[in-house]
Amino acid sequence: MPEKIRIIGVPMDLGQSRRGVDMGPSALRVAGLQARLKQLGRQVEDSGNVPVRQPEEQHYGDKSAKYLEEISEACKGLAEAVKKTLDEDLVPLVLGGDHSIAVGTTAGAVAHFQKKSKRIGMIWLDAHGDMNTPESSPSGNVHGMPLASIMGYGPPELTDLGGIKPMVEPHNVVLVGIRDLDSKERKLVKDSGVHVFTMRDVDERGMREVMAEALRFAGDDTAGITVSLDMDFVDPTDAPGVGTPVRGGATYREAHLALEMIADSKSMVSFELVEINPVIDVHNTTASLGVELILSGLGKKIL
């Protein structure tokens, strides 16, 4: 498992209407992330936060993709930080912020492996598909668009960040835990060619079988897998402080098993955790769980 980890914070809530997820990186740090990683025997450095403009400083712009320019700017900075981290043989651990930051994380990882003429896979752990475009989005909130942008659908300010379209081949993209899709988004998810495991699949087949298949798809002829974990993947009973909670998510143990299996695969090249909202959390419960899941994803074992 990775020995050297660099923490990169992205305190951004421009991508959604409910304020507060910009404090997610601080909540994870307060929950003891760095110390816990060092207890695993990892070398850890915290590079601080990527600069992000505040919503109070400017108008949201086009209502079909609010704060698009500011989000693109932050994602460019994040992409540079992620690429630099991988170039220096460290594993980027990105702390969000809303899920629109995934465009930056993925673009940076893609740029690093593109130099070696290699592609990467992706596992997207989320209640939502995040595959809206400005044309299909009912809200205009960009945190519902990042995976579509990674797939090459949407505004060029985001789709062009990785230098290639799509940033990740659809057959190497796997969504797990999906249970809330917008009506127009559903068609794009079906037509895009990505693999989707809904919560019904988890109910019927179990997390172990679902993740085994997800890892096979994401790892098929790739140099590794980038993992994007939205904390609303977990049921709100265990993760109440999230940007957009949806009932019926992964249980505490299902979530840990998913991350433990990713660690066992030894294929993860970058890891991001997003959408923790301390404003609506209870005693930092969600951030504490987030730290636990990060540890499982980076190799912590029960025995």
C-alpha positions in Angstrom: 0.0 0.0 0.0 1.1 3.6 -0.5 3.8 4.7 2.0 3.8 8.4 1.1 0.6 10.4 1.1 0.0 14.1 0.5 -3.2 15.7 1.8 -4.7 18.4 -0.4 -7.7 20.4 0.9 -10.2 22.0 -1.4 -12.6 24.2 0.8 -15.2 24.8 -1.9 -19.0 24.9 -1.7 -19.6 26.8 -4.9 -21.1 23.7 -6.6 -24.2 23.5 -4.5 -26.9 25.6 -2.8 -26.5 24.5 0.8 -23.5 26.2 2.4 -21.1 24.5 4.7 -19.2 21.7 2.8 -16.3 24.2 2.4 -15.5 23.3 6.0 -15.2 19.6 5.2 -11.4 19.6 4.9 -11.1 21.3 8.3 -13.5 18.8 9.9 -11.4 15.9 8.6 -8.2 17.4 9.9 -9.8 18.1 13.3 -10.9 14.5 13.4 -7.2 13.5 13.5 -6.7 12.4 9.9 -2.9 13.0 9.8 -2.1 11.4 13.1 -4.3 8.4 12.3 -2.5 7.9 8.9 0.9 8.1 10.6 -0.3 5.3 13.0 -0.8 3.2 9.9 2.9 3.6 9.2 2.4 6.0 6.3 4.5 9.1 5.6 2.1 12.0 5.5 2.5 15.6 4.5 -0.3 18.2 4.4 0.1 20.7 1.6 -2.7 22.9 2.9 -5.6 24.1 0.7 -6.0 24.9 -3.0 -7.2 28.6 -3.4 -10.9 28.9 -3.9 -12.9 32.0 -4.4 -15.8 32.7 -2.1 -19.4 32.9 -3.4 -19.9 36.3 -1.6 -17.2 37.8 -3.8 -19.0 37.4 -7.2 -22.2 36.8 -9.0 -23.1 33.1 -9.8 -23.2 33.8 -13.5 -25.2 31.5 -15.8 -28.0 30.0 -13.7 -27.7 26.7 -15.7 -24.1 26.2 -14.3 -23.6 28.5 -11.3 -20.1 29.7 -10.4 -18.7 27.7 -13.4 -15.7 30.0 -13.9 -14.7 30.0 -10.2 -15.2 26.2 -10.0 -13.1 25.7 -13.2 -10.3 27.9 -11.7 -10.2 25.9 -8.5 -10.2 22.6 -10.4 -7.3 23.8 -12.5 -5.3 24.5 -9.3 -6.3 21.1 -7.9 -5.3 19.3 -11.1 -1.9 20.8 -11.0 -1.5 19.8 -7.3 -2.6 16.2 -8.0 -0.3 15.8 -11.0 2.6 17.2 -9.1 1.9 14.9 -6.2 1.8 11.8 -8.5 4.9 13.0 -10.4 6.7 13.0 -7.0 5.6 9.4 -6.3 3.2 10.4 -3.6 -0.5 9.4 -3.4 -2.9 12.4 -3.4 -5.5 12.4 -0.7 -8.0 15.1 -1.7 -10.4 16.5 0.9 -13.5 18.3 -0.3 -15.5 20.5 -0.5 -18.4 19.7 -2.9 -18.2 17.0 -5.5 -17.4 19.3 -8.4 -13.8 19.1 -7.3 -13.7 15.6 -8.8 -13.0 17.1 -12.2 -9.8 18.6 -10.9 -8.7 15.5 -9.1 -9.3 13.3 -12.1 -7.7 15.8 -14.6 -4.5 15.8 -12.5 -4.3 12.0 -12.3 -5.1 11.6 -16.0 -2.4 14.2 -16.9 0.2 12.2 -14.9 -0.6 8.9 -16.5 -1.1 10.3 -20.0 2.7 11.1 -20.0 3.2 7.4 -19.7 0.6 6.6 -22.4 -1.6 4.9 -19.8 -5.2 5.3 -18.8 -6.9 5.0 -15.4 -10.2 3.6 -14.1 -12.6 5.2 -11.6 -14.8 4.0 -8.8 -17.5 6.6 -7.9 -19.1 5.8 -4.4 -22.2 8.1 -4.2 -25.9 8.3 -3.7 -26.1 10.3 -6.9 -25.0 9.9 -10.5 -23.5 13.4 -10.8 -24.1 13.1 -14.5 -26.2 16.1 -15.2 -25.2 18.8 -17.7 -26.2 22.5 -17.7 -29.0 21.5 -20.1 -30.4 18.7 -17.9 -29.8 20.0 -14.4 -32.9 21.1 -12.5 -30.8 23.3 -10.2 -27.8 24.5 -12.1 -25.6 23.3 -9.3 -22.3 22.0 -10.7 -21.7 19.4 -7.9 -24.3 17.4 -9.9 -22.2 17.6 -13.1 -18.7 16.4 -12.4 -18.9 12.8 -13.6 -20.6 14.0 -16.8 -17.8 16.4 -17.3 -15.2 13.7 -16.8 -17.1 11.7 -19.4 -16.8 14.6 -21.8 -20.4 15.9 -21.5 -20.9 19.5 -20.4 -19.2 22.9 -20.5 -15.6 23.0 -22.0 -14.4 24.9 -18.9 -14.6 21.4 -17.2 -14.5 18.8 -19.9 -11.2 20.2 -21.4 -9.3 20.2 -18.1 -7.8 16.7 -18.5 -6.5 17.3 -22.1 -8.4 14.3 -23.4 -12.1 13.4 -23.8 -13.3 11.4 -22.0 -10.8 11.7 -19.2 -11.6 8.1 -18.2 -13.0 5.5 -20.7 -16.7 4.8 -19.9 -16.1 1.0 -19.6 -13.6 1.7 -16.8 -16.0 3.9 -14.8 -18.1 2.3 -12.1 -20.8 3.9 -9.9 -21.7 2.2 -6.7 -24.4 3.0 -4.2 -26.6 5.0 -6.6 -30.2 5.7 -5.4 -31.2 9.2 -6.5 -31.1 10.2 -10.2 -32.8 13.1 -11.9 -35.1 12.2 -14.8 -33.0 13.6 -17.7 -29.8 12.5 -16.0 -31.0 8.9 -16.0 -30.9 8.8 -19.8 -27.3 10.0 -20.0 -26.2 7.5 -17.3 -27.8 4.7 -19.4 -26.4 5.9 -22.7 -22.9 6.7 -21.5 -21.6 3.2 -21.2 -20.5 3.5 -17.5 -21.2 0.6 -15.2 -23.8 1.3 -12.4 -24.5 -0.7 -9.3 -27.5 0.8 -7.5 -28.4 0.2 -3.9 -30.8 -2.5 -5.2 -27.8 -4.3 -6.6 -26.1 -4.1 -3.2 -29.3 -5.3 -1.5 -29.6 -8.3 -3.8 -26.0 -9.3 -4.4 -24.2 -7.9 -1.4 -21.4 -5.4 -1.2 -18.7 -8.0 -1.6 -19.9 -9.2 -5.0 -20.6 -5.7 -6.2 -17.2 -4.4 -5.3 -15.4 -7.4 -6.8 -17.1 -6.7 -10.1 -16.6 -2.9 -9.8 -12.8 -3.4 -9.3 -12.7 -5.7 -12.2 -14.3 -3.2 -14.5 -12.3 -0.2 -13.3 -9.1 -2.1 -13.4 -9.5 -3.6 -16.8 -6.3 -2.7 -18.8 -5.7 0.5 -16.7 -2.6 1.7 -14.7 -4.7 2.1 -11.6 -8.0 3.4 -10.1 -9.0 6.8 -8.8 -11.5 6.6 -6.0 -14.1 9.3 -5.4 -16.1 8.9 -2.2 -19.1 11.2 -1.5 -20.0 10.7 2.1 -23.7 10.5 1.1 -22.8 7.0 -0.2 -23.3 6.1 3.5 -26.8 6.0 5.0 -27.6 9.3 6.9 -28.0 7.4 10.1 -24.3 6.9 10.1 -23.3 10.0 8.1 -25.8 12.8 8.9 -23.6 15.7 8.0 -23.5 15.6 4.3 -24.4 18.0 1.5 -27.3 16.1 0.0 -28.4 13.2 2.3 -30.5 10.3 0.8 -32.0 7.5 2.9 -31.2 3.9 2.1 -27.4 4.1 1.7 -24.6 1.8 2.5 -24.4 0.7 6.1 -21.4 1.3 8.3 -19.9 -2.1 7.6 -20.8 -2.1 3.9 -19.0 1.2 3.5 -15.9 -0.2 5.3 -16.0 -3.4 3.2 -16.1 -1.4 0.0 -13.0 0.6 1.0 -11.2 -2.4 2.4 -11.6 -4.3 -0.9 -10.2 -1.3 -2.7 -7.2 -1.4 -0.5 -6.8 -5.1 -1.0 -6.7 -4.6 -4.8 -3.6 -2.4 -4.4 -4.7 -0.5 -7.5 -5.7 2.9 -6.0 -3.7 5.8 -7.4 -5.7 8.7 -5.9 -8.4 9.2 -3.3 -10.9 12.0 -2.7 -13.5 12.3 0.0 -16.2 15.0 -0.5 -19.5 16.6 0.7 -19.0 16.6 4.5 -21.0 19.5 6.0 -20.1 20.2 9.6 -22.9 22.8 9.9 -25.5 20.0 9.9 -23.4 17.3 11.4 -23.6 15.9 15.0 -20.4 16.2 17.0 -18.3 15.8 13.9 -19.6 12.3 13.5 -19.5 12.3 9.7 -15.9 13.6 9.5 -14.9 10.9 12.1 -16.4 8.2 9.9 -14.7 9.8 6.9 -11.4 9.4 8.6 -12.2 5.8 9.4 -13.1 5.1 5.7 -10.0 6.8 4.5 -7.9 4.5 6.7 -9.7 1.4 5.4 -9.1 2.6 1.9 -5.4 3.0 2.6 -4.9 -0.4 4.2 -6.1 -0.5 7.8 -7.2 -4.0 8.7 -9.2 -5.4 11.6 -6.6 -8.1 12.2 
